[in-house]
Amino acid sequence: MDSSIIIMMITASTLLGAFGLWALLWGVKTGQFDDKKKYMDGALLDSEEALHDAIRMENRKKEILEKREKKKADDGYHPSN
C-alpha cells in the first residue's frame, strides 16, 4: 500500500475517534444519560403484585446462594490459596 493511503486512514480514524470521545463527554456533561424520572416512573407504573414478585425473587436467590455455600462447606470444598 502507498504510505499516503495509510496516513489518510490513520488521520480519518483518529478524527472519528476524537469526535466520538467529544460526543460522549458532551453527553455526560449535559446530562443526556441521566434518567431522573426512572425511579419515580417505576414506582408509579409498577403494580404492587410486581413489586412483591421482585421481593420473592430476591429472597429465593438469597436462599439458593446460601444453600450452595452450605453444600460447599458440607462437602469439604476448600479452595486452595
C-alpha positions in Angstrom: 0.0 0.0 0.0 1.0 3.5 -0.6 2.1 5.4 2.5 -0.2 8.3 1.7 -3.3 5.9 2.0 -2.1 4.6 5.4 -1.6 8.2 6.6 -5.1 9.2 5.4 -6.6 6.1 7.1 -4.9 6.8 10.4 -5.9 10.5 10.2 -9.5 9.6 9.4 -9.7 7.1 12.2 -8.1 9.5 14.7 -10.6 12.2 13.8 -13.6 9.9 14.1 -12.3 8.6 17.4 -11.8 12.1 18.7 -15.3 13.1 17.6 -16.8 10.1 19.3 -14.9 10.9 22.5 -16.0 14.5 22.3 -19.7 13.4 21.7 -19.5 11.1 24.7 -18.1 13.7 27.0 -20.6 16.3 25.8 -23.4 13.9 26.5 -22.2 13.1 30.0 -21.6 16.8 30.8 -25.1 17.9 29.6 -26.9 15.1 31.4 -28.0 13.2 28.3 -27.6 9.9 30.0 -29.4 10.9 33.3 -32.8 9.4 33.8 -34.2 11.5 36.6 -37.7 10.1 36.4 -36.6 6.4 36.3 -37.3 5.5 39.9 -40.4 7.7 40.1 -41.9 6.1 36.9 -41.0 2.7 38.2 -42.8 3.3 41.5 -45.9 4.8 39.7 -46.2 2.3 36.9 -45.3 -1.0 38.7 -48.2 -2.8 40.3 -48.0 -3.9 43.9 -48.0 -7.5 42.8 -45.0 -6.9 40.5 -43.1 -5.4 43.5 -44.0 -8.4 45.7 -42.8 -10.8 42.9 -39.5 -8.9 42.8 -39.0 -9.3 46.5 -39.9 -13.0 46.4 -37.3 -13.5 43.6 -34.6 -11.7 45.6 -35.4 -13.8 48.6 -35.3 -17.0 46.6 -32.0 -16.0 45.1 -30.5 -15.5 48.6 -31.8 -18.9 49.7 -30.2 -20.7 46.7 -26.9 -18.9 47.3 -27.0 -19.8 51.0 -27.8 -23.5 50.2 -24.9 -23.6 47.6 -22.5 -22.2 50.2 -23.7 -24.6 52.8 -23.3 -27.5 50.4 -19.8 -26.5 49.6 -18.9 -26.3 53.3 -20.5 -29.7 54.0 -18.8 -31.4 51.0 -15.4 -30.3 52.3 -14.8 -28.0 49.5 -11.7 -25.9 50.3 -10.3 -23.8 47.5 -6.5 -23.7 47.6 -5.0 -20.3 48.3 
